[in-house]
Amino acid sequence: MGVMHHGRHKAGATGAAGVDAAVACFYRALEARTPEAAPQDWALTIFSLMQALLDGERWSAVVDRGRALERFGSRWASWPAHEATVAYAVAAAERALAQLSGQGRWT
């Protein structure tokens, strides 16, 4: 379901319910995919979760997941291919949070 979210979102068909379902699937997957038990799968799942959270405008969670990936960094075999995307997502989320805090809102 989580991967389906990303494919459907690119076509513009995913709304809030689709984002919620994808996020729930990724969180369930993380119950088994821990950094200790399955580090590569964990990193990919966190990355996919971060993208779904970005789609859902859950800015604080995007920053948290992005920072976790930055800390994990080179231990993820695919880090070089994903590093710029993570940095962009974190920066976009931080900008959104700054704008919201200026308006008296925080998500």
Buried (B, 14 or more C-beta within 10 A) or exposed (E): EBEEBBEBBEEEEBEEEBBEBBBEBBEEBBEEBEBEEBBEBBBBBBBBBBBBBBBBBBBBBBBBBBEBBEEBEEEBEEBEEBBEBBEEBBEBBBEBBEEBEEEEEEE
